[in-house]
Amino acid sequence: MGFLVMGCGDGKKQKDGADSQEVALESENADNVPFPIYDFDRLEPLLHKDDDQTYIINFWATWCKPCLEELPYFEKVGAEQKDNKVKVILVSLDMPHMWKSRLEPYVKNKGIESEVVILDDPKQNEWIPKVNEEWGGGIPATLIYNKGKRSFFEHGFTYEELNAALKDFVQKTDSKL
């Protein structure tokens, strides 16, 4: 994950999926980790669902300060937009030795309600352009999509910026956008 370690910051720069529990990888580092662990081939269906929801897929890590700064906004928007069929999936890029010592305690202590999955795939040069051809690999990075539209952002969000980005995807059912 060295490529991503150096990519933490605010740099600017498609299949129906299976149930996340069914495609989680088994790993010697996964002992008692409460999150599904994927290689990219198994994560990719989450990036291309063709249903009536809007997905916010955020790539982050506990060692990335800008990632941690924006996470409360994803949580708030996810909770506020649940009735608008918005689903937040937080894709952790933490390294295996951090899963129990940092990732799990962080998610628990912060009361993270969004779905958290782990991407454990060292072939970043292969999978990063599959997420988005323009992505340089920096995090935080966010993909927002539904069956009609896709947008990718390689920067951190404020609450207001995240709502503005989501506005084009969601049919309003209330006044929160």
Buried (B, 14 or more C-beta within 10 A) or exposed (E): BEEBBEBBBEBEBEEEBEEBEEBBBEBEBBEEBEBBBBBBEBBBBBBBBEEEBBBBBBBBBBBBEBBBEBBEBBBBBBEBBEEBBBBBBBBBBBBBEBBBEBBBEBBEEEEBEBBBBBBBBEEBEEBBEBBBEEBBBBBBBBBBBBEEEBEBBBBBBEBEBBBEBBEEBBEEEEEBB
